[in-house]
Every structure is written in structure tokens, then in C-alpha cells.
């Protein structure tokens, strides 16, 4: 089936509450757990107030993110109505009207901004930067090849920076480098999955995007290369003085590398087979193998902290 379709053949829409939850993309709030990564990497649990700040920052950041999702859907209504899956979105299907959605987006942005200000002025500035970059991405960058995936990776990396600023710790260069390569790879997975799902002629650019199907191989090479780079950065970190200072058994972190390599390799394998969801995060949350990999990564990380 083609990725794009006639607006006369849309999937059914959801009832009211579910439509609003989908409009807010509450299930995408899981991406904002990235704010907790600096908290964990800096071992900030020794400071009780840090967790409270982290909790507030998570919800305020999520409100701003939901506002940006709504604005993105408003901008993409015409494209979404021609898309097999996205035609059932609340705005594209007409279940929720655009003016009401715009009002809700503005309300969420205000509440999120106020909550960010309560955390700290610096955190508010990071949230504003996120909102600006999201707007630029929605209005311009998402239609420009390569710049779109760089913007997506930057938006995910900003969550790491926001988490560090929220609790007042320095963002590690190791963490930022690792996350940058990883997020860039996952952003390219998203574009490859969209290209895989379509049956447009190979030289026809997807509506609202900057790629045609003939670009698929190039994107896959870029994506797989950056995924390997993320594993390499992690391997270099394991043998660094920073890891030796923070972990009692830093050598155990080596076992994270093959697990991460396996998970990323599987993500790309599923993408190449055309079995990847257009959002790799959504795919991972519904994939048992991914959950097993995440559990293994967590256990290895904890074992490196413990004195046994």
C-alpha cells in the first residue's frame, strides 16, 4: 500500500479523550526521560533537591513539547490528510478543530514556560531554545534534506542539556558526543522508514520532506555509520579517566558496547526489511527484544556502580 492515499479512504478516528491524548502525544513524553540521563550519569541522587527539580523539569518540558506537537500537526494538516496512518490524527481527521488546538497549544506553552522559570532562569532559556528550534524545524528544516535529521538530533540532544541545566550539573562532553551520534542515527531511521513505506516513483520527493526513494541507500549508509560511531564513543569513554573516577568497576561498562551494538544493528535490520515504525522510539517501546536490551544495559550500568 502506498504511504499516501486519497482523503476519501481515511482510517477511523478515536473518541474524544483518546483524540486529545493523541493530539498531545502523551506517549512521546517518554523521550523527555532523556532529561534524567545527566542526573544518573552525574550520580546526582546524593542531592535530594536534584530529584525534585528533575521531576518538575520533566513535566514542564513535556508541556512545551506537547504544544510543539500540536503546532506541528496544524502546519502539516494538508500533508497528513494524504497519509495512510497520519490521516487519522485528530486534526487531520477533523475530530479536533485547529483553532481550539491552537488555543490549547498556547496554554500549554505558557504553563510549561512558567514551570521552567520556577526551576531556573537558565532552564527556561533552554526550553525557549527548544521551542524556537522546534518551530524552525516545523516551518522550514523538515523539508530540507540532511538539515532535518540534524535538527531532530539536536532536539533530542537539547533534552540532555536541559536535564543538566535543571539540576545544575555540567553536561559531560562524552555524553553529548555519544548522544549526538546516537540521535542522528535514530533520526535517519525515521526518514528511512518513511521512504520504505512509500511507493512513489524513486525520483519523486515525499510531500513535506526533502527526500525521494532513490535517497534511501545514502541515508542508510549515513545512519549505520553514525550508529557505529556512538558505540565507538562509548568504548572510548569506558577506558577514560572520567569513567575510572565515577565507577567502582568501570571495566564492566565494556559489556554495554555489544548490547548497544546489537540493539542498533537490529533497528537498522528492521528498517532495511521495511518493518520499522516511522518513529523508532515508538517501535522500541512495543518491541520485546528492545526491552530486553534496555534491561541488560541497565543491569550492566548498575553493576559498574556496586562494590562487589
C-alpha positions in Angstrom: 0.0 0.0 0.0 1.2 3.5 -0.8 2.2 5.7 2.1 0.0 8.4 0.7 -3.6 8.0 -0.2 -6.8 9.7 -1.2 -8.5 11.7 1.6 -11.7 9.7 0.7 -10.2 6.5 2.3 -9.2 7.5 5.8 -8.9 5.2 8.8 -11.5 5.7 11.6 -10.9 8.3 14.2 -10.8 8.0 18.0 -13.3 9.1 20.7 -12.8 12.5 22.4 -10.4 11.7 25.3 -8.2 9.4 23.2 -8.1 12.0 20.4 -6.9 14.7 22.9 -4.3 12.4 24.3 -3.1 11.6 20.8 -3.0 15.2 19.9 -0.8 16.0 22.9 1.3 12.9 22.1 1.5 11.9 25.7 3.1 8.7 24.7 6.0 10.7 23.3 6.7 12.1 26.7 8.9 9.1 27.2 11.5 11.0 25.1 11.7 13.5 27.8 13.1 10.9 30.2 16.4 11.9 28.5 16.4 14.8 31.0 17.1 12.2 33.7 20.3 10.9 31.9 22.6 13.7 33.3 21.0 13.1 36.7 22.0 9.4 36.5 25.4 9.9 34.9 26.4 12.6 37.4 25.2 10.4 40.3 23.1 13.4 41.4 20.8 11.2 43.6 23.1 12.1 46.5 21.5 15.6 46.4 17.8 15.3 47.5 16.7 18.5 45.9 18.0 17.4 42.5 15.3 14.8 42.1 12.5 17.4 42.8 13.9 19.7 40.2 14.2 16.9 37.7 10.6 15.9 38.2 9.3 19.5 37.7 11.5 20.0 34.7 10.2 16.7 33.1 6.6 17.8 33.3 7.2 21.4 32.2 9.4 20.3 29.3 6.6 17.8 28.3 4.0 20.5 28.3 6.1 22.6 25.9 6.8 19.5 23.8 3.1 18.8 23.5 2.5 22.4 22.4 5.1 22.0 19.7 3.5 18.7 18.6 0.1 20.5 18.2 1.7 23.3 16.2 3.5 20.8 14.0 0.2 19.0 13.3 -1.6 22.2 12.5 1.2 23.0 10.0 1.0 19.5 8.5 -2.8 19.1 8.2 -2.8 19.1 4.4 0.1 16.5 4.2 -1.4 14.3 7.0 -4.7 14.0 5.2 -3.0 12.2 2.3 -1.1 9.8 4.6 -2.3 6.3 5.4 -1.6 6.4 9.1 -1.5 10.2 9.8 -4.9 10.8 8.2 -6.5 9.5 11.5 -4.7 12.2 13.6 -7.2 14.3 15.5 -6.6 17.5 13.4 -6.3 15.8 10.0 -9.5 13.8 10.6 -11.4 16.9 11.8 -12.1 15.4 15.2 -10.5 18.4 16.8 -10.7 21.8 15.2 -7.5 23.8 14.5 -8.5 27.0 16.4 -9.2 25.0 19.6 -6.0 23.1 19.2 -4.0 26.3 18.7 -5.5 27.8 21.9 -4.6 24.6 23.9 -1.0 24.8 22.4 -0.6 28.4 23.6 -2.0 27.4 27.1 0.5 24.5 27.4 3.3 26.7 26.2 2.5 29.3 28.9 2.2 26.7 31.7 5.4 24.9 30.6 7.3 28.2 30.4 6.1 29.2 33.9 7.1 25.9 35.3 10.5 26.1 33.6 11.0 29.6 35.2 10.3 28.0 38.6 13.1 25.5 38.0 15.7 28.2 37.0 16.1 31.0 34.5 18.8 29.1 32.7 16.4 26.1 32.3 13.8 28.5 30.9 16.2 29.7 28.3 17.0 26.1 27.2 13.2 25.4 27.0 12.8 28.6 24.9 15.6 27.4 22.6 13.9 24.1 22.2 10.6 25.8 21.3 12.4 28.0 18.8 14.3 25.1 17.2 11.1 23.1 17.0 9.3 25.9 15.3 12.1 26.4 12.8 12.2 22.7 12.2 8.4 22.5 11.6 8.3 25.6 9.3 11.5 25.1 7.3 14.1 22.5 8.2 11.9 19.4 8.0 11.7 19.9 4.2 15.5 20.3 3.8 17.4 17.1 3.3 20.0 16.3 6.0 19.3 19.5 7.8 16.1 17.9 9.0 17.8 15.0 10.7 20.4 17.2 12.2 17.6 19.3 13.7 15.9 16.3 15.0 19.1 15.0 16.6 19.7 18.5 18.1 16.2 18.5 19.6 16.9 15.2 21.4 20.4 16.4 22.5 18.8 19.5 23.9 16.9 17.3 26.3 20.2 16.1 27.7 21.4 19.7 28.1 18.1 20.7 29.7 18.4 17.9 32.2 21.9 19.0 33.2 20.8 22.7 33.5 17.8 21.7 35.5 19.8 20.1 38.3 22.8 22.3 38.0 25.5 19.9 36.8 27.9 20.1 33.9 27.0 18.2 30.8 29.7 15.7 30.0 31.4 16.0 26.6 31.4 12.2 26.5 27.6 12.1 27.0 26.9 14.8 24.5 29.1 13.2 21.8 27.6 9.8 22.4 24.1 11.2 22.3 24.8 13.2 19.2 25.8 10.3 17.1 23.0 8.1 18.5 20.3 10.6 18.0 21.5 11.4 14.5 21.3 7.7 13.6 17.8 7.3 15.1 16.6 10.5 13.2 17.8 8.9 9.9 15.9 5.7 10.8 12.8 7.8 11.0 13.3 9.1 7.5 14.3 5.7 6.1 11.1 4.2 7.5 9.0 6.8 5.8 10.8 6.2 2.5 10.4 2.4 2.9 6.6 2.7 3.4 6.0 4.7 0.2 5.6 3.5 -3.3 6.0 6.8 -5.1 8.4 6.9 -8.1 12.0 6.8 -7.0 12.7 10.4 -8.1 9.6 11.9 -6.6 10.2 13.8 -3.3 7.8 12.8 -0.5 5.3 15.5 0.3 6.6 17.7 3.2 10.0 16.1 3.1 13.3 16.6 1.3 13.9 13.0 0.2 12.9 10.7 -2.6 13.1 6.9 -2.5 16.4 7.0 -4.5 18.0 8.6 -1.5 17.3 5.6 0.7 20.7 3.8 0.3 22.6 7.0 1.0 20.6 7.6 4.2 21.1 4.1 5.4 24.9 4.4 5.0 24.9 7.7 6.9 22.6 6.2 9.6 24.6 3.0 10.1 27.9 4.8 10.2 26.7 7.2 12.9 25.3 4.3 15.0 28.7 2.6 15.0 30.3 6.0 15.9 28.1 6.1 19.0 29.3 2.7 20.1 32.9 3.8 19.5 32.5 6.9 21.6 31.1 4.7 24.4 34.0 2.3 24.2 36.5 5.2 24.4 34.6 6.6 27.5 34.9 3.2 29.3 38.7 3.5 29.3 38.8 7.2 30.2 39.8 8.7 33.5 36.3 10.1 33.9 34.8 6.6 33.9 37.5 5.4 36.3 36.7 8.1 38.8 32.9 7.7 38.7 32.6 3.9 38.6 34.0 1.4 41.0 34.1 -1.2 38.2 34.4 0.9 35.1 35.6 -2.2 33.1 32.2 -3.7 33.4 30.8 -0.9 31.2 32.5 -2.7 28.3 29.6 -5.1 28.2 27.3 -2.2 27.3 29.0 -1.9 23.9 28.0 -5.2 22.4 24.4 -4.9 23.8 24.1 -1.4 22.3 25.7 -2.6 19.0 23.1 -5.4 18.9 20.2 -3.1 19.5 21.2 -0.5 17.0 22.0 -3.3 14.4 18.6 -4.8 14.9 17.0 -1.3 14.5 18.7 -0.9 11.2 18.0 -4.5 10.1 14.2 -4.0 10.8 14.4 -0.7 8.9 16.1 -2.4 5.9 13.3 -5.0 5.9 10.6 -2.4 5.9 9.4 -3.4 9.3 10.3 -0.2 11.2 7.6 2.1 12.5 8.0 5.7 11.3 9.1 6.6 14.9 11.9 4.3 16.2 11.1 5.2 19.8 7.5 4.1 19.4 8.8 0.9 17.8 11.2 0.2 20.7 8.5 0.7 23.3 6.5 -2.1 21.7 9.4 -4.4 20.9 10.2 -7.1 23.4 13.8 -7.5 22.2 14.4 -3.8 22.7 13.0 -4.0 26.2 15.4 -7.0 26.9 18.3 -4.9 25.6 17.3 -1.9 27.8 17.1 -4.2 30.8 20.6 -5.6 30.1 22.0 -2.2 29.7 20.6 -1.1 33.0 21.9 -4.1 34.9 25.3 -3.7 33.4 25.4 0.0 34.4 24.2 -0.7 38.0 26.8 -3.5 38.3 29.6 -1.0 37.4 28.5 1.2 40.4 28.3 -1.5 43.0 31.2 -2.7 45.2 31.2 -6.4 44.6 
